[in-house]
Amino acid sequence: MLRVYYHPLSTYSQRVRIALLEKDIPAEMVEVDLPGHAQFRPEYLSKNPYGRVPAIDEDGWVLYESTAILEYLEATRPSPPLLPPDPRDRVRVAMHMKLCDLEFSGPARTILLPKRFLPRERWNLEPMEAARAKIDKHLSILEAEIRGKEYLAANRFTLADVCYAPFLQFLPTLEVTPGQAIQSWAGRIVERPSVRETRPAR
Ligand SMILES: N[C@@H](CCC(=O)N[C@@H](CS)C(=O)NCC(=O)O)C(=O)O
């Protein structure tokens, strides 16, 4: 049985929850009490020694890091596919997944964590502004990449779109200025049933 450790407000967990719905994979969902610091108790650290969600446990085999979990689900449950068959298309998906974490979701976290969970007087504005500028630059590069396309890679919904999806919901909170192509792609992605159904309540 596949067990998924997650939190309903966690963007990285949402990636895995989207893939579960897209692929109709049954799983036992275990909510980790992040506000209660359950992620730092020994029982959970044995699943992910970094004390973060998501993590999975399948018959005693444990894995953490959302992108690795997505790859595992794809490798073990290939239908319906979230990766294209062509090798060049596949590595493009891999490239976008990596760039999403390096240039988008990482800096987005610097802005979203305080804005979603801390009172304004505890916001540290300087790194938040630096993160916003980094995201703006990335989005202008991505704008050219995605212009005229429905999805990020291979003309279909892939793991690259899954990685971006939870963070695209927060574009207004990030106060960035995406171009027209990003805006219509983001609109399409956030309206997808698997994304809507797993959307954090705040
Ligand atoms: N690189 C990790 C990031 C996971 C992550 O940052 N998870 C957050 C929730 S969205 C977390 O567990 N935070 C708990 C903490 O930092 O104490 C992944 O892709 O899975």
The ligand as an ORCA input file, in Angstrom:
! r2SCAN-3c Opt
* xyz 0 1
  N      12.305     20.343     -1.830
  C      11.226     19.814     -1.030
  C      10.501     20.957     -0.341
  C       9.479     20.460      0.664
  C       9.035     21.566      1.625
  O       9.659     22.617      1.717
  N       7.936     21.287      2.360
  C       7.448     22.222      3.341
  C       5.943     22.389      3.206
  S       5.477     23.049      1.628
  C       7.688     21.676      4.727
  O       7.554     20.490      4.944
  N       8.009     22.526      5.678
  C       8.123     22.129      7.054
  C       9.222     22.857      7.739
  O      10.019     23.507      7.057
  O       9.288     22.767      8.964
  C      10.279     18.995     -1.923
  O      10.266     19.237     -3.139
  O       9.597     18.079     -1.426
*
